[in-house]
Every structure is written in structure tokens, then in C-alpha cells.
Amino acid sequence: MSLNDPVPRDEFGSVTEAGSMIQPQRADLQVYSDLARTASADMPKLAEDHVHRIFLNDDKTLSETIDAESRFPPNSTMRPEYEVKVGEALNRASIDEINDTLNRRSDYVKDNRLDIVAKADEHVLAGRIPRSGLKGLHELNQRGANVTSNAYERHIKNMDGQSIFYNPLVDQLEPFDQPLPKEVADAIRAHPLRVCTEFSERVSKLRVMQLVGGYSLKDIDGEIQDLIGMDPICRPWFIEESTNRDEALELIDKLASVNVREKSEDVISFMRAWTDYYNDMRGCIERCDYRGLAQLRHEEYDPNIMPGTAWVRLSKELVDDSSLTDWTNPEEVREMRMQCGIMYGRLNLIRAARKQIESRFRAIGRSLAFAQQRQENLESSMEGEEE
């Protein structure tokens, strides 16, 4: 036993009973109570700080980081870290994220707009384009970025390098309000008109000329004559998308000179008559209007119309049942299917065409029967649960 050992021990070195007793201490309940109240009051703030710390430790997108600005107000101790985080997200951001950020109402965006615009300029200078194409470039320009005519023209030139040019160009122009912004229209007119061989591309080419404006009547008439000379105008059932038929007729009506319309009156009239007949027939079928369908007479549209061409085209365009939302009444559906069978059954069709039509309408019938049975099963199940 150490001579300096303060614990009382017996002759064998064991702690004596007196030394083994712990002296009781008086607890200050008021101090503990105050500490408990302080800890309880601080807990929500500590939890909130913990959540914010987790956010700052993650790599968020620029939009997510900007959206979190209210969590880090200017007087927050974490505000400096937050602004560093926004800067890092900005450096990683795509041109679309930056475009979206410039349109946000945010103190950070307001105070750092020049830096954000500079980052957008870097993307544009590197040839990067927003997903919305010309519309996105114009938005960046409106929001302060340095989008020059060269940027628009470079983008159009890159698009022209693809096999299809005018169809996607129309998609990029239609979101604009009319008239088009001058810099966009100028860039398109500066690009040489491209020679097209596909029907849909030629229709889109005329649509571009209409949207952009500024083309001579000679150029427009030349394009319309090329379009009218194509086989699908004479045989519109070969046009794969009904919207192309309708749009071609609309553009010819609006853009062609009187001289061109007069020279091509017979061809255009037949295409319009066939298209009207087809649209009316399809409309009756989609509405499940079997009475209206029974009253259709192709001779009343044009005596040269062969109705079998419309039925074959219909069987190709009704690729699913999404347009048959009005086929809900089982009795009317049966009547409609019978009426369809009567009408295409009496046509003089080649075997392949008849087989294609019958196959499509059988598939429609099976699909609708399955949907009807599923609905009946669901209703029965719900009634059973109510009982």
C-alpha cells in the first residue's frame, strides 16, 4: 500500500468499510432545470442547422441550390458556405440550368447576375445550345447573354447537317410568338433554302417560309409547285401523317399565288375532297357515331374517290385505341363494329388490303372487350367491398 494512498485500508490492504462509502453530494436542481430548458430550446435550431449542414455537404444542381436560398439568409452564419456552394453548382451547370436560373427571382441571382451571364456566354461561345434551340438562344439573349447573329447561324448550319432539317426547325420556331424575333428570322433567311425530296420536309419547308416571312412570291410559288408535283398530292392516302395532309392544304391556300392555284385547281380540289372524306369518316369512328358513318357517301365529296384507300389509310393510322375514348357504350360499340364491317366488306379490295383492315378492327375489338371486362371486374370488386 502506498504511503500516500488517501483511502483507508486494513492490515491486509483491503479498503475499509468507511473508506468504501461515497459521500453523498447535494444536487442543485435549479441549475439542472435551467440547463434542461436551454437544451430543449436549442434543439430545433440544432436540428435545423444539422439539416442545412447535410445540404451543404451534398452536390446539388444549380436550381436545387438556388431554391434553398431562403434557408441561408444574409445574416446566417452558413451564408458564406452557401454562396460558395452556389458558385460550385454554377461551374457544373448546363446551359439550360443557367438559362432557367437567369429567369428566377432570387437575391443571389440579382446580386451575382453578371457572373451567371458570363458563365452563359462561355457556353454559347463554346457552341453549346439549349435544348429548345433557337428559342433558348433568344431567351438567353433577352436575359443579358451575348448571343450574336453568328450563334444563331452556327446553330442553323449544324441543324442543316442532319438528314432532316425543316421538320425540327418548325418545332423550334412554333414556340415563338409571331412575328419571330428579327435576329432569328434574319439568321434563317441568311441560310440557303435546302432542296427536299420527302413530302413532310417540303410541307415543313413551306411552314418555315410562312413563319419567317420575307421570301419572294416567286420562291414560295416555286416551292408550292414542287410540292403539288409530288405523288402524295395526287394520291393523298400515301401521306403517312394526317396532319401533313391538312397542313399542306392550308399552306397552299394561304401562300400560293392565284396563278398557281388556278393551274393546279383539279389536283388540289381532289386532295381536299379525299381529305375531307377521310377526316369525316375517321371522326365518326372515333366518336362511335355509327349512324353518321352509315350516311357517308364518298360520291358526295368527289366521284373519283376510291373509299378503299381511306379504309386502308385508317387501318394504318389507328395504331392504338387512344383516339377511341368515346367507345364506352357496349351496344353502340357493337353497332359501330358491324357498320364498319358492312362498309369495308362491300368494297372491291385486294386481299392484302382487306386482311390489313380486318386485322386492325379485330385487334380494336379485342382490346376494347378486354378493357370493358376489366372495368366490369373492378366495379364488381368495389361493390363487394361496400357490402
Rosetta blueprint (number, residue, H / E / L):
1 M L
2 S L
3 L L
4 N L
5 D L
6 P L
7 V L
8 P L
9 R E
10 D L
11 E L
12 F L
13 G L
14 S L
15 V E
16 T L
17 E H
18 A H
19 G H
20 S H
21 M L
22 I L
23 Q L
24 P L
25 Q L
26 R L
27 A L
28 D L
29 L H
30 Q H
31 V H
32 Y H
33 S H
34 D H
35 L H
36 A H
37 R H
38 T H
39 A H
40 S H
41 A H
42 D H
43 M H
44 P H
45 K H
46 L H
47 A H
48 E H
49 D H
50 H H
51 V H
52 H H
53 R H
54 I H
55 F H
56 L H
57 N H
58 D L
59 D L
60 K L
61 T L
62 L H
63 S H
64 E H
65 T H
66 I H
67 D H
68 A L
69 E H
70 S H
71 R H
72 F L
73 P L
74 P L
75 N L
76 S L
77 T L
78 M L
79 R H
80 P H
81 E H
82 Y H
83 E H
84 V H
85 K H
86 V H
87 G H
88 E H
89 A H
90 L H
91 N H
92 R H
93 A L
94 S L
95 I H
96 D H
97 E H
98 I H
99 N H
100 D H
101 T H
102 L H
103 N L
104 R L
105 R L
106 S L
107 D H
108 Y H
109 V H
110 K H
111 D H
112 N L
113 R H
114 L H
115 D H
116 I H
117 V H
118 A H
119 K H
120 A H
121 D H
122 E H
123 H H
124 V H
125 L H
126 A L
127 G L
128 R L
129 I L
130 P L
131 R L
132 S L
133 G L
134 L H
135 K H
136 G H
137 L H
138 H H
139 E H
140 L H
141 N H
142 Q H
143 R L
144 G L
145 A L
146 N L
147 V L
148 T L
149 S H
150 N H
151 A H
152 Y H
153 E H
154 R H
155 H H
156 I H
157 K H
158 N H
159 M H
160 D H
161 G L
162 Q L
163 S L
164 I L
165 F L
166 Y H
167 N H
168 P H
169 L H
170 V H
171 D H
172 Q H
173 L H
174 E L
175 P L
176 F L
177 D L
178 Q L
179 P L
180 L L
181 P L
182 K H
183 E H
184 V H
185 A H
186 D H
187 A H
188 I H
189 R H
190 A L
191 H L
192 P L
193 L L
194 R L
195 V L
196 C L
197 T L
198 E L
199 F H
200 S H
201 E H
202 R H
203 V H
204 S H
205 K H
206 L H
207 R H
208 V H
209 M H
210 Q H
211 L H
212 V H
213 G L
214 G L
215 Y L
216 S L
217 L H
218 K H
219 D H
220 I H
221 D H
222 G H
223 E H
224 I H
225 Q H
226 D H
227 L H
228 I H
229 G L
230 M L
231 D H
232 P H
233 I H
234 C H
235 R L
236 P H
237 W H
238 F H
239 I L
240 E L
241 E L
242 S H
243 T H
244 N H
245 R H
246 D H
247 E H
248 A H
249 L H
250 E H
251 L H
252 I H
253 D H
254 K H
255 L H
256 A L
257 S L
258 V H
259 N H
260 V H
261 R H
262 E H
263 K H
264 S L
265 E H
266 D H
267 V H
268 I H
269 S H
270 F H
271 M H
272 R H
273 A H
274 W H
275 T H
276 D H
277 Y H
278 Y H
279 N H
280 D H
281 M H
282 R H
283 G H
284 C H
285 I H
286 E H
287 R L
288 C L
289 D L
290 Y H
291 R H
292 G H
293 L H
294 A H
295 Q L
296 L L
297 R L
298 H H
299 E H
300 E H
301 Y L
302 D L
303 P L
304 N L
305 I L
306 M L
307 P H
308 G H
309 T H
310 A H
311 W H
312 V H
313 R H
314 L H
315 S H
316 K H
317 E H
318 L L
319 V L
320 D L
321 D L
322 S L
323 S L
324 L L
325 T L
326 D L
327 W L
328 T L
329 N L
330 P H
331 E H
332 E H
333 V H
334 R H
335 E H
336 M H
337 R H
338 M H
339 Q H
340 C H
341 G H
342 I H
343 M H
344 Y H
345 G H
346 R L
347 L L
348 N L
349 L L
350 I L
351 R H
352 A H
353 A H
354 R H
355 K H
356 Q H
357 I H
358 E H
359 S H
360 R H
361 F H
362 R H
363 A H
364 I H
365 G H
366 R H
367 S H
368 L H
369 A H
370 F H
371 A H
372 Q H
373 Q H
374 R H
375 Q H
376 E H
377 N H
378 L H
379 E H
380 S H
381 S H
382 M H
383 E H
384 G H
385 E H
386 E H
387 E L
